[in-house]
Amino acid sequence: MSHSQNSPLSSKAAPFSFDWLYAFWKFSRPHTIIGTSLSVLGLFLIAVAVGGDAMNHGDAMNRVSTSSVLPLLGAWVSCLCGNVYIVGLNQLEDVEIDKINKPHLPLASGEFSRKTGQLIVGITGILALVVAWLTGPFLFGMVAISLAIGTAYSLPPIRLKQFPVWAALCIFSVRGSIVNLGLYLHYSWAFHQSQAIVPAVWALTLFILVFTFAIAIFKDIPDMEGDRLYNISTFTIQLGAKAVFNLALWTITVCYLGIILVAVLGVASVNPIFVVITHLGLLLWMWLRSLKVDLEDKTAIAQFYQFIWKLFFIEYLIFPIACLLA
């Protein structure tokens, strides 16, 4: 312990060893890293598809290979750094709660010292802003707003996560609207396209916005014990696990049926057959999987929560593909 007091990089594992890097991977919350990476890629592909509407797809893809590497790379690096800042700050403020709810996290388990966490959060926050500023104005605005909301979510005295409505609003406003619209505006600016938001982006944004609400309320189901002990009010504590579980399922169902309706009515430029088949398949998969969840089993709930995140990831792949196939 004396070593942890002397060096801000100290932890049970030597800095940048395999164990340290694994702890850093856990610290970054891998499911959010994957979601962020796929959103960066997904909006990029939609921007390419939109560019292909004004020219043939071959010319659009040729432009991708020559002039869009830096905007894509800059967006990815800055968004990943911003992601680590937001989830890291939350862990710094929730060490005692995480010792109950998520004891595997590096700060709660003692793999990282508090100084290590603070250093990582500080560096990634600065890097996110610097890289975004160097890459483009829309990216910088998106990252700056996201970091400001992430800070207000976790940091006292505001600490919006104490209030269930504000907590959910923070999560789905960033994931649902700010990231999608900001990334699309960034890519369209980099491609010298019109800055008007196309219907396909609005459709995806609305889908993700509502879907993220389901994630935001579901994530508290396995955390009831710690949240109740530390007076963190959540929808799960107020309404009960069963009610929140069902609300999340029906919210996601509305998302899938809504995006199918958008495709069938031709509201957005997507391939309707591809959208209908993929989304009905995912919807059926979700409901069949939900029947096996025991709400008294914390592990089963956590596994289904990760499954919901997988559905979230998949959307950032299949919807851009539907745009490219249109």
HUPEWO-V742740 format. One line per field, one symbol per residue. ss: DSSP state (A for helix, B for strand, O for the rest). phi: phi as a letter, one per 40 degrees, with the letter a starting at -180 (. if undefined). psi: psi as a letter, one per 40 degrees, with the letter a starting at -180 (. if undefined). A space follows every 50 residues. Layout:
ss = ???
phi = ???
psi = ???
This chain:
ss = OAAAAAOOOOBOOOOOOAAAAAAAAAAOOAAAAAAAAAAAAAAAAAAAAA AAAAOOAAAAAAAAAAAOAAAAAAAAAAAAAAAAAAAAAAAAAOAAAAAA AOOOOAAAAOOBOAAAAAAAAAAAAAAAAAAAAAAOAAAAAAAAAAAAAA AAAAOOOOOAAAOAAAAAAAAAAAAAAAAAAAAAAAAAAAOOOOOOOOAA AAAAAAAAAAAAAAAAAAOOAAAAAAAAAOOOOOAAAAAOAAAAAAAAAA AAAAAAAAAAAAAAAOOOOOOAAAAAAAAAAAAAAAAAAAOOOOOOOAAA AAAAAAAAAAAAAAAAAAAAAAAAOO
phi = .cccccbcccacccdgcdccccccccccfdcccccccccccccccccccc ccccaccccccccccbbbccdcccccccccccccdccccccccbdccccc cbcccdcccgcbcccccccccccccccdcccccccicccccccccccccc cccbccccfcccbdccccccccccccbccccccccccccccfccccccdc ccccccdcdcccccccccccccbdcccccbfccbccccbhccccdccccc ccccdccccccdcccgcbcbccccccccccccccdcccccccccccbccc ccccccccccccdcccbccdcccccc
psi = ddddddheeiadiiheiddddddddddegddddddddddddddddddddd dedeiiddddddddedeeddddddddddddddddddddddddefdddddd dgeeidddeedhiddddddddddddddddddddddidddddddddddddd ddddhiecgeedhddddddddeddddddddddddddddddefiiehhidd ddddddddddddddddddeedeeddddddffhhidddddidddddddddd ddddddddddddddefdigihdddddddddddddddddddeehheehddd dddddddddddddddedddddddde.
